[in-house]
Amino acid sequence: MKYRLLGGRGSGSASVEVALAALGVEHEIVEAAPWEENAPGLAELHAVNPLAQVPTLVTPAGEVLTESVAILWTLMERHPSDWVPAPSTTERAACLRWMMFVAANVYAAGSIVDVPSRWLADEGARQALQTGARARIAQYWTIVADAWRGTPFLLGERPRIADVYVANISRWWGARKFLEQNRPEFHALLRRIEALPEVAPVWQRHGFQ
Ligand SMILES: N[C@@H](CCC(=O)N[C@@H](CS)C(=O)NCC(=O)O)C(=O)O
């Protein structure tokens, strides 16, 4: 048995794809994007994940993992590598902290921008909510950028899984344009991460320019 990633082109499953390949674990990728009517893995996605969201990972033992950071962290724990800092270090704590920060704040607010009808019935109110959520997302990215100390990668001298995750989630909700204009050095860091040999081919497949 191998890992089975239910993913979607141009989605948050890209960072899981980078991790699976970089860790050298056997895996297959099944297109299951819920916004694509005929995605081959869609029925399976609905069967295993009540929210029907990608990424969803089925492990070789048949466990179902959802939530991007939980998926990435579990992979990192089961297949040790330099993609996470050593246990009990300050850098490891920071790695998990910033991944969680982005998932809990940016990704969550992004889902409000994407489908405001899940929260509000009124069309006018929805638009106001989307505007507010976008502004809040920009604030979140400012916090991430200002916490970065100007090191070659997010946490230090070498890239970690947090770099890949941050580069992935910053693809949406106007973040890149905002960062390019307001935090150009952090924007350059994101470009550096995307040029990594483990990242660039996956980004290309996902249509991230
Ligand atoms: N909390 C989830 C969010 C996943 C998520 O929102 N995925 C998006 C694609 S990037 C999705 O599947 N959206 C479809 C939907 O919510 O119906 C995670 O961190 O993985």
The ligand as a Tripos MOL2 file, in Angstrom:
@<TRIPOS>MOLECULE
LIG
   20    19     1     0     0
SMALL
NO_CHARGES

@<TRIPOS>ATOM
      1 N1         -8.7660   23.3310    7.0500 N.3       1 LIG1
      2 C1         -8.4960   22.7000    5.7830 C.3       1 LIG1
      3 C2         -8.9860   23.5920    4.6550 C.3       1 LIG1
      4 C3         -8.9240   22.8890    3.3180 C.3       1 LIG1
      5 C4         -9.6120   23.6810    2.2330 C.2       1 LIG1
      6 O1        -10.3080   24.6740    2.4800 O.2       1 LIG1
      7 N2         -9.3970   23.2340    1.0040 N.am      1 LIG1
      8 C5        -10.0360   23.8610   -0.1300 C.3       1 LIG1
      9 C6         -9.1050   23.8350   -1.3480 C.3       1 LIG1
     10 S1         -7.6260   24.7600   -1.1120 S.3       1 LIG1
     11 C7        -11.2840   23.0880   -0.4920 C.2       1 LIG1
     12 O2        -11.2520   21.8770   -0.5860 O.2       1 LIG1
     13 N3        -12.3960   23.8190   -0.6960 N.am      1 LIG1
     14 C8        -13.6390   23.2520   -1.0820 C.3       1 LIG1
     15 C9        -14.7140   23.4330   -0.0400 C.2       1 LIG1
     16 O3        -14.4540   23.9570    1.0630 O.co2     1 LIG1
     17 O4        -15.8450   23.0470   -0.3320 O.co2     1 LIG1
     18 C10        -7.0060   22.3910    5.6480 C.2       1 LIG1
     19 O5         -6.1820   23.0430    6.3150 O.co2     1 LIG1
     20 O6         -6.6260   21.4930    4.8880 O.co2     1 LIG1
@<TRIPOS>BOND
     1     1     2 1
     2     2     3 1
     3     2    18 1
     4     3     4 1
     5     4     5 1
     6     5     6 2
     7     5     7 1
     8     7     8 1
     9     8     9 1
    10     8    11 1
    11     9    10 1
    12    11    12 2
    13    11    13 1
    14    13    14 1
    15    14    15 1
    16    15    16 2
    17    15    17 1
    18    18    19 2
    19    18    20 1
@<TRIPOS>SUBSTRUCTURE
     1 LIG1         1 GROUP 0 **** ****
